[in-house]
């Protein structure tokens, strides 16, 4: 699919709201895989782990119909009819809200999604981790999740 994100020069700040692009199945798989590894490292309960993995797979489902910032609301509408819909809607709705983590699942999903978005632009895991650390200093990413992510890379 065509990317809507702009390729920025290395070292340029990358902001959440400018990273929206068409949903790609590979992104969802990468987010799910990293979320799984981080969740195991941080010892989430089975219920938290399951909820996180479902949210990781479906977090950008709204982009199928809507590539604007409101894709999160569209995603919530899509999953509303699912059996797990009510358990996933908060994670889908807030996965682009840095620093407003009500649950560990949201903290992991937000930070891992940020990492995958950065990697799509920068194509260098080391640079992505450096940017995540800067985001942590500004409260826009989780230091705990960033440290765990660094261990699983």
N, C-alpha and C positions, 0 to 999 in steps of 0.2 A: 504494500500500500504506500501511498505517497506520504512523506513526512511533512507535517506542517511546522515543525520546529525549525528555527534558524540555526545554521551551523555557526557557532561563535568562535572567534579566535581563542586559542589557549590562554588561560589566565583571565578571560573576561568573565564577569559575574553571570551566573545563570540563575534565573528566577523561576519559581514554580509556575507562575501564571503564563509564562512564555513558552513552556515546554509542551503544550498540548499538541498532539499529533494523532493521526488516525490510529486506531487500535491495531496492534499487531499480535497475532497469537504467540509469537516467540517471546515478546515482552512479558506476557502473562505467565508463560512457562518459566522464564528466568526469575520473575518476581516470586512465583510459587517455590521454585527450587531454593532460592536464597532464604526465603521466609522459613522453609522447612528446616534448613540447616541452623539458622539462628534460633528458631524455637527449640530445637533439640539442645542446643548449647545453653540456652537460658532456662531450660527445664520447665517449659510450660506444661500445664495439665493436659490430659488427652482432649478434654472439651475445648480448651483454649486453642490447642494445636489444630484441631479439626476446623474450628471456626476460622482461624487465620488462613489455613490452606484454601478453604472454599472462597474466602474473600480475596485472596491473592489471585486466584484464577479468574474471578469475576469482577475485580475492582474497576476495570475499564470497559465493561460490557456496554455501558452507555455510549461509548464512542462509535459503536456500530451504527447508531442513528444520529449522533450529535457529537461533533468534534469541538464544540465550544466548551468554555468552562462549566456550563450547566450539564455536561455529560454525566456528572455525578448524580444529579437528580433523575436524569433519564435512566441511569443504571439502577437506581433504587426502585423506580417504577417497573423495570423489567424483572427484577428479582422478587418483587412484592408477592407474586403468585407462587413462588417456590416454598417448599416446606421450611427451608432454612432462611427464607427471605427476611423475616423480622430480626434474626440474629446477625444477618450480614449487612443490613441497610446502613447502620451507623458507620461501619468500616468503609463501605463504598462511598457514602456521602462525605466522609471527612478525610479520605486518604490523601488529599492535597492540602490539608490544614496543618502546617508545621507547628509543633509546640503545643498543640491542644489535645494531648493524648489522654483520653479517659480510661483506656485499657492498655495493657501490655501488647495486645494484638494490634491495636491501632498504632502504637509506638513503633512496632516492628514493620508493619505494612507501609507506613508513611516513609520511614527511613530507607527501607529496601527499595521501594518504588522510586524514591529520589535517586538512589545509587544506579538503578537500571536506566533511568532517564539520563543521568549524567554519562553513563557508559555509552549510550546511543550517540551522544554528541562528541564525547572526548576520545572514546575507544582506547582508554588507558586506565586500568584499574587503580594504579598508583595515584594518578591525577584525580580520579573520582574520589578516592579516600581523602586526599588533601582537601578537596572542595567540601566533602562531608564534614571534616573536622572544623572547617571555617563555619559551616552551617551550624554545627553544634555550639560553637562559641556565641552565635547569634540566637540560639534557642530554636533554630529551624530544623534540627535533626537531633536524634537521640545519641548521646555519647556512648551509652551502654550498648545500644544496637550497633553503632558504628564499630566499637571495639570487637563485638561478637562477629560482625561481618568481616572484619579484617582477619580474624582467626580462621574463618571458613573459606576464604578465597584461596 
